């Protein structure tokens, strides 16, 4: 009997067999297994993708342990300032989506008034945003509020370098809007990343598309040497060193084109370093989705 429908299902792991159900008649189905390539197989170095990132996780643990010890006095001082100048806890936690879609709790130093989203809802932080505390403004400007995520690296939730993690409810929307967005979930999310060093903060859906191209480029070329350069450039960015210095260190192609897997043949998103803020079309429902909210 000829099948009336063919349903393909792919596992969450980067590689593995996919289940194929052949529906031959109402209420009857036959199931078989087919080996199907992972989306990472289309990337340079896709064959050694798991091995490369296993080694990366081991190196990240050692480096994060040292950084965590060195950063502890700074985190304690910042936490004390937060407690002295505003009500609420010094640490802020939030659910994020990590490797293979697994949720975890991310840690940050609180930069906004405690429980402010109960009143304002999730929206963009803007210049002079009244939700941001005075100490919080400094922590955001220097990115010191991200230091507690070194603990997430030690727990195995995150990497030092990788695509930045997003909220679960946002991931669902972004994955539906942007072909290939789920490719970011094939690796551990990072405390910093190539997209964060190269581009400004998200302002709309288009800015997320641009960052995805850099995220996919990073996944394809990840290695210790690139990670070390990105960590150095992150430090330079925290110190407000001109971007041109980081550009020379990274040597990322100026006309980088990201091939986002997920659609037939992939999609291409031309990326230009540091686009003007006005390039994005104002779309409140979309921009609310990609906002950096909360702490």
The 8 nearest C-alpha neighbors of each residue, nearest first, counted from 0:
[[1, 2, 23, 24, 3, 22, 21, 27],
 [0, 2, 3, 23, 24, 22, 4, 21],
 [3, 1, 23, 22, 4, 21, 0, 5],
 [2, 4, 23, 22, 1, 5, 24, 21],
 [5, 3, 22, 2, 21, 6, 23, 20],
 [6, 4, 21, 20, 7, 22, 3, 19],
 [5, 7, 20, 19, 4, 8, 21, 22],
 [6, 8, 19, 18, 5, 9, 20, 17],
 [9, 7, 18, 17, 19, 6, 10, 20],
 [8, 10, 17, 11, 7, 18, 16, 15],
 [11, 9, 12, 17, 15, 8, 16, 14],
 [12, 10, 99, 13, 9, 100, 14, 185],
 [11, 13, 14, 10, 99, 15, 185, 9],
 [12, 14, 37, 185, 11, 15, 39, 38],
 [15, 13, 37, 12, 36, 16, 10, 35],
 [16, 14, 17, 12, 34, 10, 13, 35],
 [15, 17, 34, 33, 35, 32, 18, 14],
 [16, 18, 9, 33, 8, 32, 34, 35],
 [17, 19, 32, 8, 31, 7, 20, 33],
 [18, 20, 7, 31, 30, 6, 32, 17],
 [21, 19, 30, 6, 29, 5, 22, 28],
 [22, 20, 29, 5, 28, 23, 2, 30],
 [21, 23, 28, 4, 2, 24, 3, 20],
 [24, 22, 2, 28, 3, 21, 27, 1],
 [23, 25, 27, 22, 26, 28, 3, 2],
 [26, 24, 27, 23, 22, 28, 3, 4],
 [25, 27, 24, 28, 22, 23, 29, 21],
 [28, 26, 24, 25, 23, 22, 29, 21],
 [27, 29, 22, 21, 23, 20, 30, 26],
 [30, 28, 21, 20, 22, 31, 27, 23],
 [29, 31, 20, 19, 21, 28, 18, 32],
 [30, 32, 19, 18, 20, 33, 29, 21],
 [33, 31, 18, 17, 19, 16, 34, 30],
 [34, 32, 17, 16, 35, 18, 31, 19],
 [35, 33, 16, 17, 15, 32, 36, 18],
 [34, 36, 16, 33, 17, 37, 15, 14],
 [37, 35, 40, 38, 14, 34, 15, 39],
 [36, 38, 14, 39, 40, 13, 35, 15],
 [37, 39, 40, 41, 260, 36, 13, 261],
 [40, 38, 45, 37, 42, 41, 13, 48],
 [41, 39, 45, 37, 38, 42, 46, 36],
 [42, 40, 39, 38, 45, 43, 37, 260],
 [41, 43, 45, 39, 40, 219, 44, 38],
 [44, 42, 219, 45, 41, 220, 40, 46],
 [43, 45, 46, 47, 42, 219, 48, 220],
 [44, 46, 40, 48, 39, 42, 43, 47],
 [47, 45, 44, 48, 40, 39, 49, 43],
 [48, 46, 50, 45, 49, 44, 51, 52],
 [47, 49, 45, 51, 46, 50, 44, 52],
 [50, 48, 52, 51, 47, 53, 46, 13],
 [51, 49, 53, 47, 52, 48, 54, 55],
 [52, 50, 48, 54, 53, 49, 47, 55],
 [51, 53, 55, 54, 49, 50, 56, 48],
 [54, 52, 50, 56, 55, 51, 49, 57],
 [55, 53, 57, 52, 51, 56, 58, 50],
 [54, 56, 52, 58, 53, 57, 59, 51],
 [57, 55, 59, 53, 54, 58, 52, 60],
 [58, 56, 54, 60, 59, 55, 53, 61],
 [57, 59, 55, 61, 60, 56, 62, 54],
 [60, 58, 56, 62, 57, 61, 63, 55],
 [61, 59, 63, 57, 58, 62, 153, 64],
 [60, 62, 64, 58, 59, 63, 65, 57],
 [63, 61, 59, 65, 64, 60, 66, 58],
 [64, 62, 66, 60, 65, 61, 149, 59],
 [65, 63, 67, 61, 62, 66, 60, 68],
 [64, 66, 62, 68, 63, 67, 69, 61],
 [65, 67, 63, 69, 68, 64, 70, 62],
 [66, 68, 70, 64, 65, 69, 63, 71],
 [69, 67, 71, 65, 66, 70, 64, 72],
 [68, 70, 66, 67, 71, 65, 72, 73],
 [69, 71, 67, 73, 68, 72, 66, 74],
 [70, 72, 74, 68, 73, 69, 67, 75],
 [73, 71, 75, 74, 70, 76, 69, 68],
 [72, 74, 76, 70, 71, 75, 77, 69],
 [73, 75, 71, 77, 76, 72, 78, 70],
 [76, 74, 78, 72, 77, 73, 71, 79],
 [77, 75, 73, 79, 78, 74, 72, 80],
 [76, 78, 74, 80, 79, 75, 73, 81],
 [79, 77, 75, 81, 89, 80, 76, 74],
 [78, 80, 76, 82, 77, 81, 83, 75],
 [81, 79, 83, 77, 78, 82, 84, 76],
 [82, 80, 78, 84, 79, 83, 89, 85],
 [81, 83, 79, 80, 84, 85, 89, 78],
 [84, 82, 80, 81, 85, 79, 86, 78],
 [83, 85, 81, 82, 80, 86, 134, 132],
 [86, 84, 82, 81, 83, 87, 112, 132],
 [87, 85, 82, 113, 88, 84, 112, 83],
 [86, 88, 113, 85, 89, 82, 112, 114],
 [89, 87, 90, 82, 86, 91, 109, 113],
 [88, 90, 78, 109, 81, 108, 82, 87],
 [91, 89, 108, 109, 88, 107, 92, 106],
 [90, 92, 109, 107, 294, 108, 106, 89],
 [93, 91, 106, 105, 104, 107, 90, 94],
 [92, 94, 104, 105, 95, 91, 106, 166],
 [95, 93, 104, 103, 166, 105, 102, 96],
 [94, 96, 166, 165, 102, 103, 164, 167],
 [97, 95, 102, 100, 167, 101, 164, 165],
 [96, 98, 101, 100, 102, 188, 187, 184],
 [97, 99, 187, 184, 186, 100, 101, 185],
 [100, 98, 184, 101, 185, 11, 97, 12],
 [101, 99, 97, 98, 96, 184, 102, 11],
 [102, 100, 97, 99, 96, 98, 103, 95],
 [103, 101, 96, 95, 97, 94, 100, 104],
 [102, 104, 95, 94, 105, 96, 101, 156],
 [105, 103, 94, 93, 92, 95, 106, 102],
 [104, 106, 92, 93, 94, 103, 95, 148],
 [107, 105, 92, 148, 147, 91, 104, 90],
 [108, 106, 91, 145, 147, 144, 90, 109],
 [107, 109, 144, 90, 91, 89, 110, 145],
 [108, 110, 294, 91, 90, 89, 111, 107],
 [135, 109, 111, 294, 131, 132, 108, 136],
 [112, 110, 131, 294, 130, 132, 109, 113],
 [111, 113, 115, 130, 131, 132, 114, 110],
 [112, 114, 87, 115, 111, 86, 88, 109],
 [113, 115, 116, 117, 112, 118, 293, 111],
 [116, 114, 117, 113, 112, 118, 119, 130],
 [117, 115, 120, 119, 118, 114, 121, 293],
 [116, 118, 115, 114, 120, 119, 121, 113],
 [117, 119, 116, 115, 120, 114, 121, 130],
 [120, 118, 116, 117, 115, 121, 122, 130],
 [119, 121, 116, 118, 117, 122, 115, 292],
 [122, 120, 292, 116, 119, 287, 123, 290],
 [123, 121, 287, 290, 120, 292, 124, 119],
 [122, 124, 290, 125, 291, 292, 287, 121],
 [123, 125, 128, 122, 292, 291, 126, 290],
 [126, 124, 128, 123, 127, 129, 122, 131],
 [125, 127, 128, 124, 129, 131, 123, 136],
 [126, 128, 129, 125, 131, 124, 130, 136],
 [127, 129, 125, 126, 130, 131, 124, 132],
 [130, 128, 131, 127, 132, 111, 112, 125],
 [131, 129, 111, 128, 112, 132, 115, 124],
 [132, 130, 111, 129, 128, 135, 110, 136],
 [133, 131, 135, 111, 134, 110, 136, 112],
 [132, 134, 136, 135, 131, 137, 84, 110],
 [133, 135, 137, 136, 132, 138, 81, 110],
 [110, 134, 136, 132, 138, 133, 137, 131],
 [135, 137, 139, 133, 134, 138, 140, 132],
 [138, 136, 140, 134, 135, 139, 141, 133],
 [139, 137, 135, 143, 144, 141, 136, 140],
 [140, 138, 142, 136, 141, 137, 135, 144],
 [139, 141, 137, 138, 142, 136, 237, 143],
 [140, 142, 237, 138, 143, 139, 137, 238],
 [143, 141, 139, 144, 138, 140, 145, 237],
 [142, 144, 138, 145, 141, 146, 139, 108],
 [143, 145, 108, 138, 142, 107, 146, 139],
 [144, 146, 143, 107, 147, 148, 142, 108],
 [145, 147, 148, 143, 144, 149, 107, 74],
 [148, 146, 149, 107, 106, 145, 150, 108],
 [149, 147, 151, 150, 146, 106, 145, 190],
 [148, 150, 152, 147, 151, 63, 146, 67],
 [151, 149, 153, 148, 152, 147, 154, 67],
 [150, 152, 148, 154, 156, 149, 153, 157],
 [153, 151, 157, 149, 155, 150, 158, 154],
 [152, 154, 150, 155, 151, 60, 149, 63],
 [155, 153, 151, 152, 156, 150, 157, 60],
 [154, 156, 152, 153, 157, 151, 158, 56],
 [157, 155, 151, 154, 152, 103, 97, 187],
 [156, 158, 152, 188, 187, 189, 151, 155],
 [159, 157, 189, 152, 160, 187, 188, 59],
 [158, 160, 189, 190, 59, 191, 152, 157],
 [161, 159, 189, 192, 191, 158, 190, 226],
 [160, 162, 189, 192, 188, 163, 191, 158],
 [163, 161, 188, 189, 192, 214, 183, 164],
 [162, 164, 188, 189, 161, 165, 190, 192],
 [165, 163, 188, 96, 95, 97, 162, 166],
 [164, 166, 95, 96, 170, 167, 169, 163],
 [165, 167, 95, 169, 168, 96, 94, 170],
 [168, 166, 170, 169, 96, 95, 165, 171],
 [169, 167, 171, 170, 166, 172, 288, 165],
 [168, 170, 166, 172, 167, 171, 288, 173],
 [171, 169, 173, 167, 172, 168, 174, 166],
 [172, 170, 174, 169, 168, 173, 175, 167],
 [171, 173, 175, 169, 170, 174, 176, 168],
 [172, 174, 176, 170, 175, 171, 177, 169],
 [175, 173, 180, 171, 177, 172, 176, 170],
 [174, 176, 172, 173, 177, 171, 178, 180],
 [175, 177, 173, 174, 172, 178, 204, 180],
 [176, 178, 174, 180, 173, 175, 179, 208],
 [179, 177, 261, 180, 262, 259, 174, 176],
 [178, 180, 261, 260, 259, 181, 182, 177],
 [179, 181, 174, 182, 177, 178, 183, 211],
 [182, 180, 183, 179, 184, 174, 185, 261],
 [183, 181, 184, 180, 179, 185, 260, 215],
 [182, 184, 181, 185, 180, 162, 186, 214],
 [183, 185, 98, 99, 182, 186, 181, 100],
 [184, 186, 183, 182, 99, 98, 13, 187],
 [187, 185, 98, 184, 188, 183, 161, 99],
 [186, 188, 98, 157, 158, 97, 189, 161],
 [189, 187, 162, 161, 157, 163, 164, 97],
 [190, 188, 161, 160, 158, 159, 191, 163],
 [189, 191, 159, 160, 148, 158, 163, 192],
 [192, 190, 160, 189, 161, 159, 195, 163],
 [193, 191, 161, 160, 195, 194, 162, 189],
 [192, 194, 196, 195, 197, 213, 217, 229],
 [193, 195, 210, 197, 213, 192, 196, 198],
 [196, 194, 192, 193, 198, 197, 191, 199],
 [197, 195, 193, 194, 198, 233, 192, 232],
 [198, 196, 194, 195, 272, 193, 273, 199],
 [197, 199, 273, 195, 194, 196, 272, 200],
 [200, 198, 273, 201, 195, 197, 196, 274],
 [199, 201, 202, 198, 195, 206, 291, 290],
 [202, 200, 206, 203, 207, 199, 289, 290],
 [201, 203, 206, 286, 200, 204, 290, 279],
 [204, 202, 286, 206, 205, 201, 279, 285],
 [203, 205, 207, 206, 285, 286, 208, 289],
 [204, 206, 208, 207, 203, 279, 209, 280],
 [205, 207, 209, 208, 204, 201, 203, 202],
 [206, 208, 210, 204, 205, 209, 211, 201],
 [209, 207, 205, 211, 206, 210, 204, 212],
 [210, 208, 206, 207, 211, 212, 270, 205],
 [209, 211, 207, 194, 213, 212, 208, 214],
 [210, 212, 214, 208, 213, 209, 215, 207],
 [257, 211, 213, 215, 210, 214, 209, 216],
 [212, 214, 216, 210, 194, 211, 215, 217],
 [215, 213, 211, 217, 216, 212, 162, 194],
 [214, 216, 218, 212, 217, 213, 211, 219],
 [217, 215, 213, 219, 214, 218, 212, 220],
 [216, 218, 214, 220, 221, 219, 215, 213],
 [219, 217, 215, 221, 216, 220, 214, 186],
 [218, 220, 216, 43, 217, 42, 221, 44],
 [219, 221, 217, 218, 216, 222, 43, 44],
 [222, 220, 217, 218, 219, 225, 226, 223],
 [221, 223, 225, 224, 226, 220, 55, 51],
 [222, 224, 226, 225, 227, 55, 221, 58],
 [225, 223, 227, 226, 222, 228, 221, 229],
 [224, 226, 228, 222, 227, 223, 229, 221],
 [227, 225, 223, 229, 228, 224, 222, 230],
 [228, 226, 230, 224, 229, 225, 223, 231],
 [229, 227, 231, 225, 226, 230, 232, 224],
 [228, 230, 232, 226, 231, 227, 233, 225],
 [231, 229, 233, 227, 232, 228, 226, 234],
 [230, 232, 228, 234, 229, 233, 227, 235],
 [231, 233, 235, 229, 245, 234, 230, 236],
 [234, 232, 230, 236, 235, 231, 229, 196],
 [235, 233, 237, 231, 232, 236, 230, 238],
 [234, 236, 232, 238, 240, 233, 237, 239],
 [235, 237, 239, 233, 238, 234, 240, 232],
 [238, 236, 141, 234, 235, 239, 233, 142],
 [237, 239, 235, 236, 240, 234, 141, 233],
 [240, 238, 236, 237, 235, 241, 242, 141],
 [239, 241, 235, 238, 236, 242, 244, 237],
 [242, 240, 243, 244, 239, 245, 236, 235],
 [241, 243, 245, 244, 246, 240, 236, 239],
 [242, 244, 246, 241, 245, 247, 240, 248],
 [245, 243, 247, 246, 242, 241, 248, 240],
 [246, 244, 248, 232, 242, 247, 243, 249],
 [245, 247, 243, 249, 244, 248, 250, 242],
 [246, 248, 244, 245, 250, 249, 243, 251],
 [249, 247, 245, 246, 250, 244, 228, 232],
 [248, 250, 246, 251, 247, 245, 228, 229],
 [251, 249, 247, 248, 246, 252, 253, 245],
 [250, 252, 249, 253, 246, 255, 247, 254],
 [253, 251, 255, 254, 250, 256, 249, 246],
 [254, 252, 255, 251, 271, 272, 270, 250],
 [255, 253, 252, 256, 270, 271, 269, 251],
 [256, 254, 252, 253, 270, 257, 269, 271],
 [257, 255, 269, 268, 270, 254, 267, 258],
 [256, 258, 212, 268, 267, 259, 255, 213],
 [257, 259, 267, 266, 265, 260, 256, 212],
 [258, 260, 179, 266, 265, 257, 261, 267],
 [261, 259, 179, 265, 262, 258, 38, 266],
 [260, 262, 179, 178, 265, 259, 263, 38],
 [263, 261, 265, 178, 260, 264, 266, 179],
 [264, 262, 265, 261, 260, 266, 178, 259],
 [265, 263, 262, 266, 260, 261, 258, 259],
 [264, 266, 260, 262, 259, 263, 258, 261],
 [267, 265, 259, 258, 262, 268, 264, 260],
 [266, 268, 258, 257, 256, 269, 259, 265],
 [267, 269, 257, 256, 270, 209, 212, 266],
 [270, 268, 256, 267, 255, 257, 271, 254],
 [271, 269, 209, 255, 256, 268, 254, 272],
 [270, 272, 274, 273, 254, 253, 269, 255],
 [273, 271, 197, 274, 198, 270, 253, 254],
 [272, 274, 198, 199, 271, 275, 197, 276],
 [275, 273, 272, 271, 276, 278, 198, 199],
 [274, 276, 277, 278, 273, 279, 199, 272],
 [275, 277, 278, 274, 279, 202, 273, 199],
 [276, 278, 275, 279, 280, 274, 281, 202],
 [279, 277, 276, 275, 280, 274, 205, 206],
 [280, 278, 277, 205, 203, 281, 276, 206],
 [279, 281, 282, 278, 203, 277, 205, 204],
 [282, 280, 283, 279, 203, 286, 285, 202],
 [283, 281, 285, 284, 286, 280, 203, 204],
 [282, 284, 286, 285, 287, 281, 203, 288],
 [285, 283, 287, 286, 282, 288, 281, 203],
 [286, 284, 288, 287, 283, 282, 204, 203],
 [285, 287, 203, 283, 288, 289, 284, 282],
 [286, 288, 290, 122, 284, 285, 289, 283],
 [287, 289, 285, 286, 290, 169, 284, 172],
 [290, 288, 286, 287, 291, 203, 201, 169],
 [291, 289, 123, 287, 292, 288, 122, 286],
 [292, 290, 123, 289, 124, 293, 122, 201],
 [293, 291, 290, 121, 122, 123, 294, 124],
 [292, 294, 116, 111, 291, 121, 115, 114],
 [293, 109, 110, 111, 91, 292, 108, 107]]
